[in-house]
Amino acid sequence: MAFDWHLVLGTGASLLLLALIVPYIKSITSSTTRPSAVSWFGWALLFAIATAAQASKGIDWSLAVPSISTISTTIIAFTALYMGRAVWTRADGICIVLATLAIILWAITKEPLTAIVLSIIADLSVTTPTIIKTYQDPTSEPANLWVLYVIGVTLELVATQDFTVYNLLFPIYTVIGSAIIMALALRGHFASRVL
């Protein structure tokens, strides 16, 4: 059997991303991280939809990543609410409306590229509260975990074997969006070291 570096790299990246769940939850319970509830519940909903859509095409091992992502984002969202650490802002209402509209349109579209673009719009809508919050308070997100997350999603992108717009558009968007949050969180990390 030939060595498949794509499989090894993709599996390693997925394990890295899964490993970040525990320290993120710990950072919430230790009162250092103040996550956006809209972002985490939105990501949980989007992962749940992706899991259901993928399961409708047949169940195999590729279903593990969206399933675990659904569970982990839901746990993080409820942990933040339970600990009273979740952040809500005025912009969250607009983001919820935009995400809801994009999800509805995503669900009814039959054209794959349109569905991908709508899923990106929905994801960007629920990611925006975290970007705004981290811009306003860079210490509200753990910079080191976002660095590792960006590394993980970049490795998953590199592990892709099918280089089509359908397979690359959402992962590239994910790398860019995560890198923005990482950069904002790092700004707070370096500022606190200077002071």
N, C-alpha and C positions, 0 to 999 in steps of 0.2 A: 504494500500500500504506500503510495507516494505521500511525502510530507506536504501538508496543506497549510502554509503560513497564514493564509487568510483566516482559516478556521481558528488557528491558535491565537492570532492577534485579536480577532473578534471576540473569542471566548474570554481572553485575558482582559480585554477592555470592558466587557460586560461584568465580569467579576469585580473589577475595580469600581465600576459605577455602583454595583450592589453593596460593596463594602463601605461606601460613603454614607449609607443610610444611618448606620448606628452612630457615628460621630456627629452627624447633623442633628439627630434627635437629642443626643447628649448636650450639644451646644444650645438647644432650645431649653432643655430642663435645667441647665446651669445658668440660664438667664443671659447668655451672651448673644444669642441669635434671636431676632424678632422677625419672623417670616411674614410675608403677605398671605393672608388667608385666601384671598381671591386667586392668587397665583397657584397655590398648592391644591386647592379644591378644583380649580380649573384644569390643572395638569392631570389630576386624578381622573376627572371626567373625560378628558381627551384620550388618556391612555385606556380607559375602560371602553370607549367607543372603538379605538383602534384594535383592542383585544377582541371585541365582539365581531368586528368586521373581518379580522384575520381568521377567527374561529369559524366563521360562516363559510370560508373557503376550504376548510379542513384543518384538523388538529395535528400539529407536529411540534418538534422541538423549538421551532422559531417562535412559537407562541409564548415561550417562557419569558422572554424579555419584556414584552408589553404587559403580560400578566403580573410579573413581579413589580414592574414599574407602577402599575395601577395600585397594587397593595401598598407599596412603600410610600407613594405620594399621599395616599389616603391616611396612612398612619401618621405621617409628618403633619398633615393638615389638622387632624384631630388632636395630636399632641400639642400643637401650637394653641389651638382653642382651649384645650383642657388646662394648659399651664397659664393661660391668659397672656400669651406672648404674641398672638396674632395681631397684625397691624391692619387697620382699615383706614382708607383715605377717601376724600371726595371723588377722586378720579376713578376709584374702583367701580362706581355705578356705571360710568360710561364704558369702561372696559368689559363689564359683565354683559351689557347690552350688545356691544360689538361681537363679543365671543359667541353669545347666544345666536345672533343672526348668522354668523359664519358657520356655526355648527349645524343649524337648520338647513342652510343652503348646501353645506357639505354632504348632509345626509340624503338630500334629494337629487343631487347631481349624478349624472351617469357618465360623465366624461372624466377620466382619471386625472389629467393635468389640472383641470378646474378643481377637482376634489383636493388635490395636493395644495394648490394655492389657497383654497378656502381653509384648509387645516392649518396652514401657516398663519393666515390672518387670525384664526381663532386662537392659536397658540400665542401669537404676538400680543393679542388683546389681553390674555391672562398673564403674560410675562411682564407687560408694561408696569403694573403696580410694583413689582419687585425692582425693576430698573429705576423707577422714580424714587422708591423708598431707599434704595442703596445709594442713589445719587445724593439724596438729602442727608442720609446717615450711613456713610460707608461702613461703620462698625456694626451695623445691624445684620450683616451677612459674614460668615466665616471665609475669609479670603483663601486660606490654604485648601479648604474643601472645594471651592470653585476652581482653583488652579487644577486640582486633580480631576475634577469633573470635565473641564475643557480638554485635558489630556485624554481622558477616557473616550469622549465623544469624537475627538479627532482620530484616535486609533480605530474606532469603529468605522469611521468614514474611510480611512486608508484600507481597512479590511474588505471593503466593498468589492465584489467581483463583477458586478453588472453596472458599468458606467453609462447609465442613461439618465435623462433628466428626471425620470420618475423615481429612480433610486437615489439620486444625489441631491435633489432640491431641498427636501426637508432636513436631511443631515447637515448640509452646508448652512442652512438657516440656523439650526440648533447650535452649531459651533460658533457662529457669529453672535447670536443672542446670549449664549453662555459666556463668551469672551467679554462682552460688554459688562455683564454683571460682575465677572471676575475682575476686570480692570477697575470698576468703581469700588469694589470691596478692597482691592489692593491699595487704592488711593488712601483709604482710611487706615489700613494696616501700616503703611509707610509713614503716614502723618503722625500716628500714635507713637511710632518709634523715634521720630525726630523730636517730639515734645518731651 
